[in-house]
Amino acid sequence: MPLVCITKRLKIMLHKKKIFAFTILTFFVVVGMAAVKINQKERNLKVLPKDISDAKLDSIMQTYNIALGVKCNFCHVPMKNIPDSLDYYSDADPMKENARKMMVMVIDINKKNFNFYPEIRPEYLNTVTCKTCHRGEAFPPED
């Protein structure tokens, strides 16, 4: 067999191996991204709308952090397998249920007293907010 034929065969085999490796790598990247997206969408919303966008949810949670002067771990427990991450789905911390009750109360106050524009969902009204009473404290001052 001439040397040119052997060289061509080797180049073709090497090219096929590269394509195969690229295909496998792409497959694992796509599967990994899908798995991450599935976990990110796992929500346990009982007060806020189920169709809330990630950006809106994050914005609302940040306002709670500021209004109460707390971090996310005030209501959310650490994940069992990854202690540096929070389990936003879990209801293990009783403070989370207390926060939900407070959210319902604030939504109700705004809905009954300040819902002048029916196109705005009551959950998004912010005339009365957590900060109205908490003033940056985890537990409202008693004065």
C-alpha positions in Angstrom: 0.0 0.0 0.0 1.5 3.4 -1.0 2.4 5.8 1.8 0.0 8.4 0.4 -3.0 6.1 0.9 -1.9 5.3 4.5 -1.6 9.0 5.3 -5.0 9.8 3.8 -6.6 6.9 5.9 -4.9 8.2 9.0 -6.2 11.7 8.4 -9.7 10.4 7.8 -9.6 8.3 11.0 -8.3 11.2 13.0 -11.0 13.5 11.6 -13.7 10.9 12.5 -12.3 10.7 16.0 -12.4 14.5 16.4 -16.0 14.6 15.2 -17.0 11.8 17.5 -15.3 13.5 20.5 -16.9 16.8 19.6 -20.3 15.2 19.4 -19.9 13.5 22.7 -18.7 16.7 24.4 -21.6 18.6 22.9 -24.1 16.0 24.2 -22.8 16.2 27.7 -22.8 20.0 27.7 -26.4 20.1 26.5 -27.5 17.5 29.0 -25.7 19.4 31.8 -27.4 22.7 30.9 -30.8 21.0 30.8 -30.2 19.5 34.2 -29.2 22.9 35.7 -32.3 24.6 34.1 -34.6 22.0 35.5 -33.2 22.5 39.0 -33.4 26.3 38.7 -37.1 26.2 37.8 -38.1 24.2 40.8 -40.1 26.6 42.8 -42.3 26.5 45.9 -44.4 29.6 45.4 -47.5 29.7 47.5 -48.1 33.5 47.6 -46.5 35.1 44.6 -47.8 34.2 41.1 -46.5 30.9 39.7 -45.8 32.7 36.4 -43.5 35.3 37.9 -40.3 35.9 36.0 -36.9 35.1 37.6 -36.0 38.7 37.4 -39.2 39.9 39.2 -38.9 37.2 41.8 -35.2 38.1 42.5 -36.2 41.8 42.7 -38.9 41.1 45.2 -36.7 38.9 47.3 -34.0 41.6 47.3 -36.5 44.2 48.6 -37.3 41.8 51.5 -33.6 41.5 52.3 -33.3 45.3 52.4 -36.6 45.9 54.2 -35.7 43.5 57.0 -31.9 43.9 57.0 -31.5 40.2 56.5 -29.9 37.8 54.0 -31.6 34.9 52.2 -30.7 32.4 54.9 -33.1 34.2 57.3 -35.9 32.2 55.6 -34.1 29.6 53.5 -32.2 26.6 54.8 -28.9 25.2 53.5 -29.1 22.4 51.0 -28.3 19.0 52.5 -25.7 18.0 50.0 -24.3 21.5 49.3 -24.0 23.4 52.6 -22.9 26.6 50.9 -26.1 26.8 48.8 -29.6 27.4 49.9 -32.6 25.2 49.3 -35.2 27.7 48.1 -37.8 24.9 47.6 -37.7 23.7 51.2 -40.2 24.7 53.9 -38.0 23.5 56.7 -37.5 26.9 58.3 -40.6 28.1 60.1 -39.6 31.7 59.3 -40.4 31.0 55.7 -44.1 30.3 56.5 -44.1 33.4 58.7 -42.8 35.4 55.8 -45.6 34.1 53.6 -48.2 35.2 56.2 -46.6 38.7 56.2 -46.6 38.8 52.4 -50.3 37.9 52.3 -51.0 40.6 54.9 -49.2 43.3 52.9 -50.8 42.2 49.6 -54.2 42.3 51.2 -53.6 45.8 52.6 -52.5 47.1 49.3 -55.3 45.3 47.4 -58.0 46.6 49.6 -56.7 50.2 50.0 -54.5 51.1 47.1 -55.5 49.0 44.1 -56.5 51.9 41.8 -55.2 50.3 38.6 -56.7 46.9 37.9 -54.0 46.2 35.3 -51.5 46.0 38.2 -51.5 42.7 40.0 -52.1 43.1 43.8 -48.9 41.1 44.4 -46.9 43.9 42.7 -48.4 46.9 44.5 -45.9 48.5 46.8 -47.6 51.4 48.6 -47.3 49.5 51.9 -44.2 47.3 52.0 -42.3 45.3 54.6 -40.1 48.3 55.2 -43.2 50.4 56.2 -43.1 48.6 59.6 -39.8 46.8 59.7 -37.6 49.8 58.8 -34.6 47.6 58.1 -35.0 45.4 61.1 -35.7 41.7 61.1 -38.4 42.2 63.7 -40.3 45.5 63.7 -39.5 47.9 66.5 -42.2 48.1 69.2 -42.3 51.9 69.4 
